[in-house]
Amino acid sequence: MAAKYDTKPRQLLQAFFAAHPDEAIPVSTIAAWLSSYGISQSSVYRNLSVMENEGTIHKVAKEGFREAAYRYLKAQRCGHMLHLSCTKCGKTFHLDLLTSENLISSVQNDAQFEIDSSSTVLYGLCASCKSAHL
């Protein structure tokens, strides 16, 4: 196993994501913020890739956008909850633990399918975007 280096870019990325736990953040936003600390774009992409492979962040697609966005997975309050992610605004919502457990149990019992609840996101429209869409 490769050694894990706690570099300045990695520390800054972790702090940035920890401050934005419920957001799918576009790469350009992340890179712009880190550039103010003198971090190169190649370093940003390299560290995002490492963090994604470690399971710290998750790459998400936002409807209508070609640019990648990332969501933080290591927030303390997430536990093994399922997440709802709005495809329009990118906001992520946490299903409460009981609802998550009931849904996972139902799928496991009814469909005989085991869900990895540590990385499950359901996509759709949040109430604000749905009402604005009407």
DANOR-V931113 format. One record per run of one state. SS is the DSSP state (H for helix, E for strand, C for the rest). FROM is the first residue (numbers start at 1). LEN is the number of residues. If there is no record, write none. Layout:
BEGIN
ss = [SS SS]
from = [FROM FROM]
len = [LEN LEN]
END
This chain:
BEGIN
ss = [C H C E C E H C H C E C E C H C E C E C H C E C H C]
from = [1 8 20 23 24 25 27 36 41 55 57 61 69 73 76 79 83 87 91 95 97 112 121 125 127 134]
len = [7 12 3 1 1 2 9 5 14 2 4 8 4 3 3 4 4 4 4 2 15 9 4 2 7 1]
END
